[in-house]
Amino acid sequence: MTSSSSSPLINALSALKSILTSRRIVPFDALFFSFSLILLLLFSTNFLSNQSYTDENGLLLGSTRHGFDTENSENARKFSELLVRTKSVKEAKEVLRNILLAKVDSSETGADEVTFRAFAAHAVARAKFGDGRESVAIVAPIGCLNDGDDRIKEEEADAVALALEMFFYVKSRKVKWLGRDVVLVVPTCFEYYERGKPVSKIRATEKWLETYVEGEEQGRSDNATYNVKKEDVFFRAGQIHQAFGIETPHGMKSFKKSRSIMFVKLHGWNGALPNQDIFEVAKFASRTGRGTGSGFSVHGTHVIDTAKTTKLEKWVEHTKAWTSFAKLSVVGKPTGVHSAFKVRSIDAFTMVYSKDEGGVDEVRDHRIENYLASGIALETAIRACNNLVEQLHHARFEYVLIGNDRYVGVAELAGTLGVMLFALGIKTLRVYENEKWMILSSSSSSSRSVKAVFSAIKISTYVLVMVVLIALAYFNVALALFLATFCVPMCLATPETSEEGKKNKEH
């Protein structure tokens, strides 16, 4: 009964297999691969791309007011001048220590919680209305330019000054909304060595995060040990859920806010990306701080030219945008200090405030207006994440952005990869069906034995390619799709053996 009832299904599958593996009807492997290439081309259209949006209502974008003002901007300018006046990176660290300790000691929000280590300095601002379980990190490295000059430049000093003033701002009585602790982190590359060389800003941040999460040796991480000196305590806040790096590659002084641009660095190690909602936060923060939605982009990607009007021109612009974004995911090289946090599944980006390429340096000091714009942007990002319920926050982590307003999601990426793998599966099945008689033959002919070995290697290679691509897609679907685009056609183009060709002619 079982045999007879299942025979129609078996016959149907056998007929389907014969159709797919036969070249007399149509080469289905080439047909499906061609279809996958069409899907790739459609990524640049509205057919397979999606309108970007904010998935999490708790971000409250546009529903809050900012309080970072010109007084805060003036304070940041003073901090920058103190750091720039130093003659060495070691002196700059002492100035940083004095700023933090003097400011915290005289603050209105409680005891000072400042920690200095060779790889970083950090301070903790406790949320007045929080439970101490969650926190946000602000990261601005210093002494990490590696340009051979042992002095702090404006491009680093301005970023650290902004981070310092934002830290003091959220600690002040002025801020009533803070529900998460804020951790200010200043990685200090110049004093921490590994293998006899100063570390990079990413490695210094990684070392700090390792210590923050895993603790220090010799009990230094135990804050409850009363016989430990206060300066030796490694202070901690709640679990870090978001981190924002700050970079000002041209400083803040030489260009007007109207000539500023802001871009965000998203890619981490192996192409890891933050929750797509975090990108929406960065985009909204830039528009809020700078007063315009233009001049914002993802670092390293093609900026879409809105002057292009024809369908072909738009398609070309969108193709350049998504391929440049996917390239960064494929290369897998970290782009900023946020990469250290992505390793531990912490959503993070690096906010870069810079000048337009066409901007001309001016004599007048524009730091106040630029600090105000970037400060409001950073405050907007912190406040947006202040209300998140992390257990309920789910969105997209595998995506390819097309400019600022559209994206290709994981369903489209994985679907296109699946079509390519299906084409390779058909090729593998056909080769096996046509050559299995030679592999399984008991003939002792040396020429047939050699051909049998090659056939077995060929089939095994196809299977291995499919397995590797499927496994790789779990970690980096963009990289898997990129490799499949080149590896699958190479497998499909593998020439047939004489026996295989003879068998095809007989059919």
N, C-alpha and C positions, 0 to 999 in steps of 0.2 A: 504493500500500500504506500509506504513512504517513497519507494523508488518511483512508482508510477505517478504519484501526485507531484513529485518534484521534477520529473522529467521535462514538463513544458518550460519551467523556469531555466533548467539547465540548457535546454535546446535554444531558448531565447538568448541566454548569455553567450552560448557558443556561436550563434549566428551573429551577435553583436561583435564578438571578438574577431570573427572572420571578416566582417565589414571594415572594422577599424584597422586591422593589420594588412588588408589587401590594398595593393597599389593600383589594381585594375580599375577600381571605382574612383578613388581620389586619394591623394596622400594626406590622410587626416592629421598626421603629426605636423606637417608643414602648414596645413590649413589652420590648426589651432594656434600654432606659434604666430602666424600672420595676424590672427585675431587678437592675440595678446599685444602685438605691436600697435594695432589700431587703438586698443585701450590706452596704451601709453600716450599716444597722440591726443586722445580725448581728455587727458588730465588737464590740458590747458584750456578746456572749454567748460561751460556751466553744466555740461551733461554728467561729468564725473567728478567735478570739484564742488565743494560746499561753501556756503556763506559762513564765515566765522561768526561766532557768538559766544556770550558768556553763559556757561552752564550752571554756575553756582550763584544762586540768589543772594547768599550771605555776603558776597563781595561788596554789595551796596555801592556800585560804581555810579557816581553822579548824585548820590543821595546824602553826601556829607559836605561839610565846609572845612576849609583849611585854615590853619592859624599861624603857619610859618610866615614871618613878615620881614620887613626891612631891618628891624632891630636884630633879628636872628642872622640876617645876611651880613650885617656889620660885625657881629661877633665872629662869624666864620672868616671874614676878611682879616680880622686881628689874629686869629689862630694861624692863618696861612702866612702872614707876615712874620710871626714868631718862628715858624718852621723854616721859612726861606732864609732867614738871617743866620741860621746855624752854619757852621763851617765844615761839619762832618755829620755822617749819619749817626754816629754815637752821641754826638751833642744833640741831634734832633730827637733821639730817643729820650734823653733827659728832659728836653723841653716838653715832649709828649707826656712824660711822667708828671712833670710839674703842672701841666694843664689839667690833666685828669684828677690828680690828687687835690689840687687847690680848688678846682671847680666842684668836685664831689664833696669835699669837706665842708664847703660853704653852701651846698645846695639845700633845697627845702624838702627833699624827698627821702631823707634817712641817711644811714651810714654809708660810707664809701665801700664799694666792692670792686676793687681794681687788682688785676693780676698781670705781672710782667714775667715773661719767659724769653729765652733767646730767640724763639721762632715767632713770637707774637705777644702783643699786649691786648688785654681786653677788659671791659668794664660792664657791669650789669645794672640795668635800670628796672626796678621792680614795678610791676603793674599795680596801681592802687586798687583796681577793681577786678583783679585776676586771682586765680587760685594757685599760681606759681607752677602749673604743670606744662604750660606751653610758652614758647618764645619765638621771637623773630630776630635774625642776625643782620647787622649792617657791617659790611666788610670793605676796608680801604687799605691796601698795602702801602708800605713806605720803604724806601731804600731798595727797590727791586728793579730799577731801570737797567742796571748792569752796563752803564755807558762809560765806566772807567773813572768817572768823576765822583769823589767822595763828598758830594754835597746834595742837599735835597732841592729838587727842581720844583718850579711852580706847578707842573702837571701832576705831581704827586701831592704836594702840599695843599693844593686847592681841594683835591678829592678827600684827603684826610680831614681838612678843616670843615668841609660840609658834613662829613660823618660825625665829627665831634659835636658840632652845633645841633645836629638833629638828635643826637643822643641826649644832650643837655635839655633840649626842647621837650622831648617826651617825658623827661624826669620832672619837669617844672609843674607848678600848680596850674599853669595855663591849660594843660592838657587834662581833660576830664574823661576822655573816652578810652584810655589805654586799658585793654583787657588781657594783653599778653606781655610778658617780660621782653625787654629789648636788650640784646647783647651787642655791644660795639666791639669789633675785632679789627685790630691793626696788625696784619702779618709783617714781620720785620726780617727781611731776607738777609740783611747785611751781617747779622750777628750769629746766624745759625748755619753751621756747615755740615755737609754730608760728603764723605769721600774727599775731604780737603777743599771743597768748593762751596761758596754760598749757594743756597737753594733758590729755586724760582719762587715766585709769589704763589703759584698753585701748590707747590710742595709745602711751603710754609703754612698755608691755610690747611692743607691736609693734615699736617703734623698737629696743628692746634685742634682740629676737629677730632682727631684720634684721641688726644689727651682729654678733651672735653667729654667725649662719649665713654672712653675706656678707663680713664683715670690715670694718675701718675704713680710711679714707683715710690717706695719708701713712705707710703702713707700720706704724701703731700696733698692728695686729693680729698682727704677726710676733713671736711669743714667743721666737724664737731670736736676735733682734737684741740683742747684748750692750751696745750703747751706748745703749739705751733705758732710762730710769729705771724702776725697779720699779713705781712708782705709775702709770706710763703704760701698762703692759702690760694688754691686754684678755685676761684668762685664759679658757681654754676647757677644757671637759671632753669626754666622748664625745658622740656624737649623742644628742640628747634624744628619748626615745620616749614618756615620759609627763610631764605637768605637773599640779601640784595647786595651785590658788589657795586662799587662806584669807581669810575675812571673818568679823568678829565685830561685827555691826551694833549690838549693845547692850552691847558690852564683855563682860567675864567676871565682873564684881564683884558685880552687884546681884541675882543670882538663883541659886537652888540648882540642882545638877545634875538633881534630880528634876523641876524645872520647865523644863528645857532642851529644845530641839528642834534637829534638824540637818536641813538640806535641801541639796540639791546642784543647782548650775547646770550644765546640759548644753549648751544651745543656743548656737551660734556664729553667725558671719555667714551669711546666707542659709539659716538653719535647719540648718547643719552639726552633726552629732552625733558623739560619740566612739563607739568600739567598745562595743557593749552590755555586754561583759564589764566595762568600766570602771565602768558604773553598778552592776553587781553588787558590785564592789569597794567602792564608796562605801556601798552598803546594808549590806554586812557590816561595814565599818569603823565605821559609826555604831552598829550593834548591839554590837560589841565594846567600843567606847569608852564608850558611855553605859549599857551593860548592859541594853538593851531594844530591841526592834524597832519600838516605837511612836515617834511623834514624828519620823518620817523621811519625806521626800517630795521630789519634784522641784520646784524653784522655779517659781512661776507656774502650777502645775497644781492642779486640784481634788483635795482630799484625800477619799478615799472614806470615807463614814460606815459603819463596820462595824455600827452599831446597826440599820441597815436590813435587814429579814429577808425581805420578800416578793420574789418574782421581779421584779415591776415596779419596786419600789424599788431593787433591786440593778441592774437594767438602766439606770435613770435615773442612778444614781451612776456606773456604768461609762461611760455616754455622756458625762457631764460631764467625767470624767477624761480620756478619750482625745481629746475635742474640744478641751479646754484645752491639752493637750500639742501637738496638731496645730496649734493656733492660733499657738503660739510658733514652730513650724517654718515656718508660712505667712508670718508677719510678718517673719521673718528678721533680727530685731534681736539683736545679741549681748547676753548677760546677765552677763558677767564677764570677768576677765582671761584665762580659759582660751580665749576666742575668738581671741586673738592666735596661739595655738598651733595651733588647728584649721585656720587658713588654710594652714599648712604640713603638714597631715595628721599632726599630733602629737596623740595621744589626751590629752585633758585635761578636768578638771572643776574647779569652784570649790566648796570645802566651806564651808558657812555654818553657824556655831555660834551659836545665838541663844536667846532665852527664849520660852517659851510666851506666846501673846497674853494669856492670863488671868493670867500671872505678875505678882506685885506686887514692886516694888523693895524691897529690904531694906537695913538699915543694915550688917549683917554682911558682911564680905568673903568671897566665895565663889570667889575666883580659883583657889585651889589645886585644889579638886575639879573645877572646869571646865577648867582647863589639863590636868589629868590625863586627863579624859575625851576632850577633843579631841586631846590629844597621842597617846594610845593609838590613836585613830581614824586619825590621820595616819600614825603608825608602821605600822599595819596596812596602809594603802594602799601605802606605799612598799615594805614588805616583800613584799606580794603581787606587785608588779610586778618585784621584784628577780630572779625566777627565770624570767621569760618569755624564750622563744626567738622573737624577733620574726618571723623568716622563716617560722615555722610557725604563727603566731598569726593565725587567720582567724575572724571572727565577723560580726556584723550591724552595719551602719552606717546603714541605712534602716529605721526602725521608729517606732511610736507606742506609748508606754507607757500602760497602763491601771492606774494606781496603781503599787504596788511589785512586784506579783507576776505580772502578765500583760502581754502586748504583742501588737500586730498587726504582722506582719512584712512585708517588701517584697513577698512573693508575693501576699499578700492585697491590699495597696495597689495594686500594679501590675495584678493581675487585675481588680479593680473598675474601675480606670481603663480597662483594655482593653475591658471590656464597654461602657462609655460611648462609647469611640471607635468600637467596632463599630456601635453604634446610629447614630452620626453618619455612619459610612461608608455604611450602608444608605440613609440620607436623601440623601446626596450622589449615590449611584448612581441612586436613583429619580428625583431631579430631573434628572440628566443624561439618563437614558433618555427622560423625558417631554418634555424641552425641547431636546434636541440638534437636532431637525429645524428648530426656529426659529433656533437659533444658526448652524447650517450653511446655512440657506436663503439663496439668492441674490436674494431679493425685495428691491426697493428701497423698499418701503413704509416711510415714516418712523416710523409707530407700531410696526410690527414690528421695525424696527431698534432703537428705544429699548428694547422689551421684550427683544430679544436681548442687548443690553448688560447690562441688569439681570440676566438669567439667567446670563450669563457671570460677572458680579461675585458673584452669590450662590454659584455653584458654586465659584469661586475662594476665596471666604471660608471655605466649609466645609473645603476642602482645607487652607487656611492654618491654620485653627484646629487641625486634626488634627496637622499637622506641628509647630506650636508646642508643643502639649501633649506630644507624644512627645519632642521635644527637651528640654523643661523637666523631664520626668520623670527624665531622666538625671541632673540636678543636684539636684532637690528633688521627689520623687514626691508628698509631702504637698501641696505648693503646686499641682502639676499636677492632682491629684485635686480639690482645692478649686475651682480655676478651671473644671475640666470639669463639676463639679456645677452651675455656674451658666451656663456658656457653651453646653454641649450642649443643654439644654432650650430655650434661646433660639433656637438653630439649628433644632431640631425643630419649634418653634412658628411658624416663618416661613410666612406664608400662601402658598398656591399661586397661580400666575398663572391667568388665565382659560383659556389654552391648555392648561395642565397639568391643570386641573380637567376640561376637556372631554375630554382624552385618557384620564383615569381613568374617566370615565363610559362612554366607548366600549369600554373593556376590561371 
